[in-house]
Amino acid sequence: MKTCTTVLMVLLMASTAYSAAGSFSDDFESYGAYAASGNNGNLWFNNTSPADDGSYDAGGWVPYYSWGAERDSLQIIDNGGYGGGLGLHNFDGTNAHGVSHALPSAVDLAAGDTVELSIRVNATGQAGGGTSQIYVGTSYLMSAATPDNYSGISINAAGNGSMLQNPLGAEPAHTGISEAVSGWAQVKLVIYGAYHDGYEFDTTFMDVYAGEVGGELTLRGTYGSNSLYTPTHIALNPNLGTTYDDLSVTVTEIPEPATMSLLALGGLASLRRRRR
C-alpha cells in the first residue's frame, strides 16, 4: 500500500511539473547615450545614435513596427527612471515610438507554456489624447510584415485603457491603472492558452495585474481571444511623457507528455531499486 501511494505521488508530481524555460530583464541602466533633460535630437535608443555605446544591440533590442511601418526610437532619460536612475522614455512623440525584443525562449501556448511580462510604468507626465502600449506578439512587431496576433494593454493619461487582442474584435477596458498616473506602478501581463467550450487549447488568455511598486498586485482584467498563436516578441510603446523601467520577461514551460512519462518512470525505477 505504501509503495502504491508513493507511485501515485510520483505520477502526480510528474503531471504538474513545470520549469522556467527562459527569462531576461533590463533596467536600462547600462545604456550610455541618454538625454539629461529633454530631446536634443540625437540621443536615441537605437544603434545609430551618435553616442551609441553598443548596449542597444548587446541587449537584443530592435525597432518596433506597427501596421507595417517602422516607428521612431525612444530615448533613455537620466534621473527619471524608478529610484532616480535611468529609464526608457518618450520625449518626442505620441504613439509612434517604440522598441521590440525577442522572447527569451520558444513558446508553445498549446502545450501549456506561459509568458509573463512585468514592467514599471510612470505616466504622471503622459500627454493627453494618446495611449501607451505594452505588447506580447508575433515577429511582425519587429518587421514590416502584415499585422499578426498579439496580446497587450493600452494606458491613457487618466490611467484607463483597453486590453488588446488581435485579430481585432471587441477590446474591453481594464479596470484602470490609476497608480501609473500618480507615480510608479507595477504592471504584469500573463499570457497563456486554455480550454474553451470543450475544445483543447483554442483560446489565448491574458491576465492584467497592477498595483503600486512593492505592493500587492491585483487582477485588473482578463481577456480571451479564440485564436491560439505562438508569441515570439514583445514591444514597448510609451506615449509622450511616459517612462518604463525594470522590465522582466519569463517563459514558463510545462514539460511535454513524453517528458512527464519519463519523470514518472524514473520514480518507479527508483522505487524498484529500493525494494531489492
N, C-alpha and C positions, 0 to 999 in steps of 0.2 A: 504493500500500500504506500509506504514511504517513497519507494522508487517511482511509482506511478505519479505521485504528487510532484516529485522533483522534475520528472519528464514534462508534466503539464506546465510547470513554471518555466522551464527552458523554452518550450514552444511558445508560451505567451510572451516571453521576453524577445524571442526572435521575431514574432509577428508585429511588435510595436517598436522595434529598434529603429533609430534614426541617427544621423550624424550631420555635422556641418560640412557641406561639400566645398565651400569656398567663401571667403569674405575679403573685403577691402575697406579701408577707411581713409579719409582725407580731412585734415583740419585746416588746410590751405596755408599753413604757416611756413612751408618750405619754398614758396614762390617768391622770387626776389623782385620781380617787376611789378611793384604795387604803387597805387596812387595815394599820396599823402592826404589830400583834401578834396579832390574832385577830378573830373575828366580833363586831362591835359592833351588828349588826342593821340597818345602813342603808347600808353602802358596797358595794353590789352592782355587779357588772359588767353593767350594763344601762342603759337610757335613762330610768329612773325614779328612780334613786338621788338622794337629796337633794344629794349632792356631785357629781353627773354633770357632766362638763365638755364633753360633746358628742363625745368621741372614740369612744365606742361606736358611735354612728350613723355618724360620719365614717369609721370603719374598716369599715363594712359588716356589723357583727355583728348577729345576730338570735337570738331564743330557740331552744333546742333542744327538739324534740319526740321522744318515744319512745312508740311504740304509741298514737299519737293524743293524748297528753297533754303539755302544755307543762311543762317541767321548771324547777326553780328555777335562778336565775342563779348564776354563780361569782363570785369576787372576785379583785381584784388584790392580791397580797401584796408588801409592801415588804421589801427586803433579803433576799428569799428566792428570787429568780429566779437564772438562771445568771449567775455572775460577781458576785453580790451586788446586782443591780438588782431591778427589778420582774418579777413573773411571774404567770401565771394559776393560781389556786389554788382548792381546795375546802376551805373552813373549816368547813362547816356540815352536810354530809350525805353519804350513801353514793352510790349510782349515780344518784340523781335530780337531779343538777345538770349543766348543760352549756350550750354556746353553739354556734351554727351560722354558716356563712358560705358565700356563693355561690362557685363556682369562678371563676377569673379570665377564662375564655372558654368558649365552647361546646366540647363534647367529642363525638367520634364514634368510639367504640371499634372499630366495624365497619370504619372506614376506616383504622385503624392508629394513631389517636391514643393517647397515654399520659398518665396523671395520676400525678404524683409528689408525695407529701406527706412533708415532713421536719420533725421536731419534736424538741425536747429534753425529756426526762422525768426527774423525780426522785421516786421512790416510797419513799424511805427512811422517811418518816413515814406511809405509807399504812396505813389501818386494815385489820385482818384481816377476812375474811369477805366482802369486796366486790371488785370489779374496776374498773379504769379502762379506758375505751374510746376508740378513735380510728376515725372512720368516713369513708368516701367513698361518697356515695349519691345518691339522687334527692331531689326537693324535699320529700318527706314529712318529712325531717329538720328542716324549719323550718315545718311546718304540721300541722294536725290530720288530714291525710289518712291513709288506710289504709296501714300499713307496706308499703313497696315495697323495691326492690332496693338493696343496699348491699354494700360490702366493708369489712373492718376487722379490728382485733385487740382482744383484752382482755388486761390485765396484772393479776395478783393480787399480794398482799403478799409473795409469795415470788419474784416476777419471772416466774412461769409464766403461762399463759393459752392462749386459743384464737385461731385465725384464723376470722373471721366472714364468712359469705356468706349473703345472703338471696336467693331463697327458702330457708327454713330446711331444713337437712338435717344431715348429719354435719359437725361443726365440729372439725376436727383441731387438736391442740395444736401451737403453735410450739415450738421447742426451748428457749424461755426467754430472758428478757432480764434476767439477773442484774445487769447493770450499773446498771439502774434502781433496784434496792433497796440498792445500795451507794454510790450517788452519782448523778451526771448521766449519762444515756445518750442517745445519738443514735438515733432510730428513723426508718426510712424505709419507706413503703409505695409500691409501684409497681403501678398497675392498668392492664391492657391487654387487648385482645382477641387471640385467636389461633385458628389452625386446630385442629380436633379431630375425630378419627375420620372424616377425609375430607370434612368439611363446612367451609365457609368462615366463619370468624369466628363460631362459635356458642357460644364459651366465653369467659367473663370470668376472667382470671387475676389473682392478686395475689401479689407477692413481698414478703416481710418481711425487711428488713435492720436490724441493730442493732449497737451497739458503744459503747465509751467515746467521749465527745466529743473530737474531734480525732484519734481513732484510725481504724483501718480498720474499715469496716462489713462484717459477714459475713451471708450469707444464713441466716435462721433458719427459713424455711419458705416453701412455695409452695402456693397453694390455687386450684383452679379450680371454677367453677360453670357448669353447662350452661344458662346464662341470660344472654345478652348484653343489657346495658342501657346507658342513657345517663346517667351521673352528672352532677349539677348542683350539689351542695353537699358540704361537709364538716361534721363535728360533732366537738367535743372534749368528753369526758365523764370528767374525772378523779374518782377516788374520794376519799373523805375523807382529807386529809393529803397529797395528791399535788399536785405543781406541774408545769405545762407552760410552756415558753418557746421563743422563737426559732422560730416557725412559718414555713414556706415551702411554697408550693404552686405547681407548674409544670405547665402543659398543653403537651405537645409534639405538634405536628401534622405528619403526613405529607401532602404535597400530594395532591390528587385526581389521578386518571389524566390528566384533561384538562390540569391544570397541568404535570404532568411531561412531557406531549407538547409543550407549548409551550416548555418548557425545552430539550427535545431539538431542536425545530425552530429555536429561536433559535441553538443551537450550530451546526446545519447551515448556517443563513443566514450566520453569521459566517465559516464556512469558505469558502463560495462567494464572499463578498466578497474574502477574502484571495487567492483563486486568480485573480481577474480582473486 
